[in-house]
Amino acid sequence: MSIGKTIEPKKSSGRYITPLGLSIVGNMLSRNKFVQHCDQRRDLPKHSEPQIPNGDIMLTMIGLLIQGKPQFDSVNEMKSNP
């Protein structure tokens, strides 16, 4: 007995990026206290926005890399998306 409709995959030239990878990696990083470790490091070079913790910058860069966006400037695309 089948419930619902059968979903047939369709070939597409589009690129799909799902947020599942972000949640998996985010969960892994929170379990090993990655952000706290980055925030405690004192030997990291100073950056132009000292009010932003090092851990937040690292999480942002890792999130961009997971999405296939290696340039930090890509973070500006997310500013309008709450």
For each residue, the residues with C-beta under 8 A, 3 or more apart:
1:
2: 6
3:
4:
5:
6: 2
7:
8:
9:
10:
11:
12:
13:
14:
15:
16:
17: 67 68
18: 21
19: 22 23
20: 23 24
21: 18 24 25 66 67
22: 19 25 26 63 66 67
23: 19 20 26 27
24: 20 21 27 28
25: 21 22 28 29 62 63 66
26: 22 23 29 30 59 63
27: 23 24 30 31
28: 24 25 31 32
29: 25 26 32 34 35 59 62
30: 26 27 33 34 35
31: 27 28
32: 28 29
33: 30 36 37
34: 29 30 37 38 55 58 59
35: 29 30 38 39 53 55 56 58 59
36: 33 39 40 55
37: 33 34 40 41 55
38: 34 35 41 44 53 54 55 57 58
39: 35 36 53 54 55
40: 36 37
41: 37 38 44 54
42:
43:
44: 38 41 54
45:
46: 50
47: 50 52 54 57
48:
49: 52
50: 46 47
51:
52: 47 49 56 57
53: 35 38 39 56 57
54: 38 39 41 44 47 57 58
55: 34 35 36 37 38 39 58 59
56: 35 52 53 59 60
57: 38 47 52 53 54 60 61
58: 34 35 38 54 55 61 62
59: 26 29 34 35 55 56 62 63
60: 56 57 63 64 72 75
61: 57 58 64 65 72
62: 25 29 58 59 65 66
63: 22 25 26 59 60 66 67
64: 60 61 67 69 70 71 72 74 75
65: 61 62 68 69 70
66: 21 22 25 62 63
67: 17 21 22 63 64 74
68: 17 65
69: 64 65 74
70: 64 65
71: 64 74
72: 60 61 64 75
73: 76
74: 64 67 69 71 77 78
75: 60 64 72 78 79
76: 73 79
77: 74 80 81
78: 74 75 81
79: 75 76
80: 77
81: 77 78
82:
